[in-house]
Amino acid sequence: MNLRRFWGRDMGEALRAVRGSLGADALISDTRNVPKDQGGGIEITALADGLMAPADSIAEAAVDAPRSPAYPIAELRQELAGLKSMLAWLAPGLHHQDQIVNTLLAHGLSMELIGKLTETMQQIAGGDPRERWYQAIAQLIVTGGEIAAGRDRLVLVGPTGAGKTSSLVKLTVAALQDQRRSVGWIGMDQRSLAGSDPLAAYAAILGVPYQRAMDRKTLREALECLSDCVLVLIDTPGINPRDALSVKELVKSLHGLAEVRRTLVFSAVTPDKDLADWTARLRPLGGQSLFFTKLDECRYFGPVVSTALNAGLPVSYLSLGQNLTGDLVVARPQVFASLLLTGVETDD
């Protein structure tokens, strides 16, 4: 592929220069506003099929076009690998769209996912480019799995420190305040049996019936004791997803309990590779939804979105803070779109 630079007094003129020289199949890799002291206007770097030109002999295709430094060949090749998944940006509003792509990259979305978003966005007719991106993100994110309106049993599973217990309390407060339903709790953390049990303290404060269980047999008994409760929430001990034995024991405890739904609880500040690894390692538990906590501590939301898309599971809830009331929201696709398009700070 050949890398060439084109210049125009405005975006339209620069794009016409690209089309006229390289045709409609050219791939634009960069655009920039040329400073007035260097001649002003718009400079576009575009690629066309053919042999790669040497880095020190990149063609410049415009009359009196301001010159730019040669593009490092190693950096160019690395960028081209990602750009292959992108569609050509031969349209008005190019610079604005590039800003959105840069924002998505800053959040940590992969070029593959950005490519999918691009394809979805281009299928949306009309509207402002930013609004089309918003709709594209909202279309790809799957949400659901929140507590049912009627009888429901939900177990929260996740690594230590993910916020399962506080999330259970938040779900209960929301259920008692907004849905006026009877709620019961089951605690499966055996470590609390020998010492203090914070869940028991919360249960006493909220007036929630509370049972303990340590295996499948006692869990069945606890569920039977709480059979009059419309909603039963089950708190599990924090596990190391890389500890196959702990995962196996929890799978065994939940085996055969078809009425108990499983949600995987993860902290939003967990690195993306760990989220992907943990989701895969906890798959034997049969998770049916995702629950993300600590979004208030998160700056980059790409890992959360990537996990939701790659796991193939709907997102049920998002926890936005430490307060036990008001910091829990039902996940909606529009929330993710807003986070991705507005959540990156650029002050550093």
C-alpha positions in Angstrom: 0.0 0.0 0.0 1.1 3.6 -0.8 0.9 6.4 1.8 0.1 9.8 0.3 -0.7 13.2 1.7 -3.3 15.6 0.3 -4.0 19.2 1.1 -7.0 21.5 0.6 -8.3 24.8 1.8 -11.1 22.9 3.5 -12.2 19.3 4.1 -14.3 19.1 0.9 -11.4 20.2 -1.3 -9.0 17.8 0.4 -11.4 14.9 0.0 -11.9 15.7 -3.7 -8.1 15.6 -4.1 -8.1 12.2 -2.5 -10.9 10.8 -4.7 -9.5 12.3 -7.8 -6.0 10.8 -7.3 -6.7 7.5 -5.5 -10.4 6.8 -6.2 -13.2 6.0 -3.8 -11.6 2.9 -2.3 -8.7 4.9 -0.7 -8.4 4.5 3.1 -7.9 7.6 5.0 -5.6 7.0 8.0 -5.2 10.6 9.4 -6.5 14.1 9.1 -5.1 17.3 10.6 -5.7 21.0 10.6 -2.6 22.7 9.3 -1.5 25.7 11.4 -2.0 29.1 9.7 1.7 29.9 9.9 2.3 26.7 7.8 -0.2 27.6 5.1 -3.5 26.6 6.8 -6.1 24.3 5.4 -6.6 20.5 5.9 -4.1 17.7 5.3 -5.3 14.2 4.8 -3.1 11.1 4.8 -4.5 8.3 2.6 -3.6 4.8 1.5 -4.1 3.1 -1.8 -3.4 -0.4 -3.0 0.1 -1.0 -4.3 3.6 -1.6 -3.0 4.5 0.2 0.2 6.5 3.3 -0.5 9.7 3.8 1.5 9.2 6.0 4.5 11.5 8.7 3.2 9.7 8.9 -0.2 6.0 9.4 0.7 4.2 11.2 -2.1 2.6 14.6 -1.5 -0.3 15.2 -3.8 -1.4 18.8 -3.6 -0.3 22.1 -5.0 1.6 24.2 -2.4 0.7 21.6 0.2 2.5 22.1 3.5 5.1 19.4 4.2 4.8 17.1 7.2 7.4 14.8 8.8 7.9 11.4 7.3 5.8 8.7 9.0 7.9 6.2 10.9 7.6 2.9 9.0 7.3 0.7 12.1 4.6 2.9 13.5 2.9 2.9 10.1 2.8 -0.8 9.8 1.4 -1.2 13.3 -1.3 1.3 12.6 -2.2 -0.3 9.3 -2.9 -3.6 11.0 -5.7 -2.0 13.0 -6.9 0.3 10.2 -7.8 -2.7 8.0 -10.9 -3.3 10.1 -12.0 0.3 9.7 -14.2 1.6 6.8 -13.0 4.6 4.7 -13.9 7.9 6.2 -14.7 9.6 2.9 -17.6 11.7 4.2 -18.3 15.2 5.6 -17.6 15.4 9.3 -14.5 13.3 9.0 -12.5 15.1 11.7 -15.4 14.8 14.2 -15.7 11.1 13.6 -12.0 10.6 14.1 -12.3 12.4 17.4 -15.0 9.8 18.4 -12.8 6.9 17.3 -9.9 8.3 19.3 -12.2 8.6 22.4 -13.3 4.9 22.0 -9.6 3.9 21.7 -8.8 5.9 24.8 -11.5 4.0 26.7 -9.7 0.8 25.7 -12.0 -0.6 23.0 -10.2 -2.8 20.5 -10.0 -2.0 16.8 -12.1 -5.1 16.1 -15.0 -3.8 18.3 -14.6 -0.3 16.9 -14.9 -1.9 13.4 -18.2 -3.5 14.4 -19.5 -0.3 15.8 -18.5 1.5 12.6 -20.4 -1.0 10.5 -23.5 -0.6 12.7 -23.2 3.2 12.7 -23.0 3.3 8.9 -26.3 1.3 8.7 -28.1 4.0 10.7 -29.7 6.5 8.4 -29.6 10.2 8.9 -28.9 12.1 12.1 -25.8 13.8 13.5 -22.7 11.5 13.4 -22.4 11.6 17.1 -26.0 10.5 17.5 -25.4 7.7 15.1 -22.4 6.5 17.1 -24.6 6.7 20.2 -27.3 4.5 18.6 -24.7 2.0 17.3 -23.2 1.5 20.8 -26.7 1.1 22.2 -27.7 -1.4 19.6 -24.7 -3.7 20.3 -24.9 -3.7 24.1 -27.3 -6.3 25.5 -29.0 -5.6 28.8 -31.4 -7.6 31.0 -31.5 -10.1 33.8 -32.7 -7.7 36.5 -34.8 -9.0 39.3 -38.1 -10.3 38.0 -41.4 -8.6 39.0 -42.7 -11.8 40.6 -41.0 -14.6 42.5 -37.2 -14.7 42.0 -34.1 -16.3 43.4 -30.7 -14.7 42.6 -27.2 -15.7 43.6 -24.3 -13.2 43.3 -21.0 -14.7 42.3 -17.7 -13.0 41.9 -14.1 -12.5 43.0 -13.2 -11.2 46.4 -13.6 -7.4 46.7 -16.0 -7.1 43.7 -18.8 -5.8 46.0 -21.2 -8.7 46.1 -22.4 -8.1 49.7 -22.9 -4.3 49.3 -24.7 -5.0 46.0 -27.0 -7.5 47.7 -27.9 -4.8 50.3 -28.5 -2.3 47.5 -30.8 -4.7 45.7 -32.7 -5.3 48.9 -33.2 -1.6 49.7 -34.4 -1.0 46.2 -36.8 -3.9 46.3 -38.2 -2.9 49.7 -38.6 0.7 48.8 -39.8 0.6 45.2 -41.4 -2.8 44.8 -42.7 -3.4 48.4 -41.9 -7.1 48.2 -40.8 -9.6 50.9 -37.0 -10.3 50.7 -35.0 -13.1 52.3 -31.2 -13.6 52.4 -28.9 -16.6 52.4 -25.2 -16.3 53.2 -22.8 -18.9 52.0 -19.6 -17.5 53.3 -18.3 -20.1 55.8 -15.6 -17.7 57.0 -18.3 -15.6 58.7 -19.4 -18.5 60.8 -16.4 -18.4 63.0 -16.4 -14.6 63.4 -18.5 -11.5 62.7 -21.1 -11.8 60.1 -21.8 -8.3 58.5 -24.7 -9.8 56.5 -26.5 -10.8 59.7 -26.0 -7.3 61.0 -27.5 -5.7 57.9 -30.4 -8.3 57.9 -31.3 -7.2 61.5 -31.2 -3.6 60.5 -33.5 -4.1 57.5 -35.7 -6.7 59.1 -34.8 -9.3 56.5 -35.0 -13.0 57.3 -31.6 -14.5 57.1 -30.3 -18.1 56.7 -26.9 -19.6 56.4 -25.7 -22.4 54.1 -22.5 -24.1 53.4 -23.2 -26.7 50.7 -26.0 -27.8 48.3 -27.9 -29.6 51.1 -28.0 -26.7 53.5 -28.7 -24.3 50.6 -31.8 -26.3 49.7 -32.9 -26.2 53.3 -32.4 -22.5 53.5 -34.4 -21.9 50.3 -37.2 -24.0 51.8 -37.2 -21.9 55.0 -37.5 -18.8 52.9 -40.1 -20.2 50.5 -42.6 -17.5 51.6 -40.3 -14.7 50.4 -41.0 -13.4 47.0 -37.4 -12.6 46.5 -34.4 -14.5 47.9 -30.9 -13.1 47.4 -27.9 -15.4 48.0 -24.4 -14.1 48.9 -21.5 -16.3 48.1 -17.9 -16.1 49.3 -15.4 -14.2 47.2 -13.5 -16.6 45.1 -10.3 -16.5 43.1 -11.4 -17.3 39.6 -8.0 -18.9 38.9 -8.5 -21.3 41.8 -10.2 -24.2 40.0 -11.0 -26.0 43.2 -12.9 -23.1 44.7 -14.9 -22.7 41.4 -15.6 -26.4 41.3 -16.9 -26.3 45.0 -19.3 -23.5 44.2 -20.5 -25.2 41.0 -21.2 -28.2 43.1 -23.2 -26.2 45.7 -25.4 -24.7 43.1 -25.9 -27.8 41.0 -29.5 -28.8 40.4 -31.0 -25.5 41.6 -32.7 -24.5 38.4 -34.8 -21.9 40.1 -31.7 -20.0 41.3 -30.4 -17.5 38.7 -26.7 -16.7 38.6 -25.2 -13.2 38.1 -21.5 -12.6 37.8 -20.4 -9.5 39.8 -17.2 -7.7 38.7 -15.6 -4.4 39.6 -15.5 -2.0 36.7 -11.9 -1.1 37.6 -10.6 -4.6 36.9 -8.2 -4.7 33.9 -9.7 -5.9 30.7 -7.5 -9.0 30.4 -8.5 -10.1 33.9 -12.1 -9.6 33.2 -11.9 -11.7 30.1 -10.0 -14.4 31.9 -12.3 -14.4 34.9 -15.4 -14.6 32.8 -14.1 -17.6 31.0 -13.0 -19.4 34.2 -16.4 -18.8 35.9 -18.3 -20.1 32.9 -19.0 -23.5 34.6 -21.1 -21.6 37.1 -23.6 -21.0 34.3 -23.8 -17.2 34.7 -26.9 -15.7 33.2 -26.1 -12.0 33.5 -23.3 -9.5 34.5 -23.4 -7.0 37.3 -20.7 -4.3 37.3 -19.8 -2.4 40.5 -17.6 0.7 41.3 -18.3 2.6 38.1 -17.7 5.8 40.1 -14.0 4.7 40.5 -13.7 3.9 36.8 -12.3 6.3 34.2 -12.0 4.0 31.2 -15.1 2.0 30.3 -13.8 -0.1 27.4 -13.1 -3.2 29.5 -16.6 -3.2 30.8 -18.1 -2.9 27.4 -15.7 -5.4 25.9 -16.5 -7.9 28.6 -20.3 -7.5 28.1 -19.9 -8.0 24.3 -17.5 -10.9 24.4 -19.1 -12.8 27.2 -22.4 -12.9 25.3 -24.3 -12.2 28.6 -26.7 -9.3 29.3 -25.8 -6.7 31.8 -28.4 -6.4 34.6 -27.2 -3.7 37.0 -24.6 -1.0 37.5 -23.4 0.2 40.9 -22.2 3.8 40.9 -21.0 4.4 44.4 -20.9 3.4 48.1 -24.3 4.6 49.2 -26.7 1.8 49.9 -29.5 3.9 48.5 -29.6 5.6 45.1 -26.3 4.3 43.8 -27.7 1.3 41.9 -29.3 1.5 38.4 -30.8 -1.0 36.1 -28.4 -1.3 33.1 -29.6 0.3 29.9 -27.8 0.3 26.5 -28.0 4.1 26.5 -26.0 4.3 29.7 -23.0 2.5 28.1 -23.2 4.8 25.1 -23.1 7.9 27.3 -20.1 6.5 29.3 -18.1 5.7 26.2 -18.8 9.0 24.4 -18.4 11.3 27.4 -16.4 9.5 30.1 -12.7 10.2 29.1 -11.0 13.1 30.7 -8.2 14.6 28.7 -6.5 16.9 31.3 -3.3 14.8 31.3 
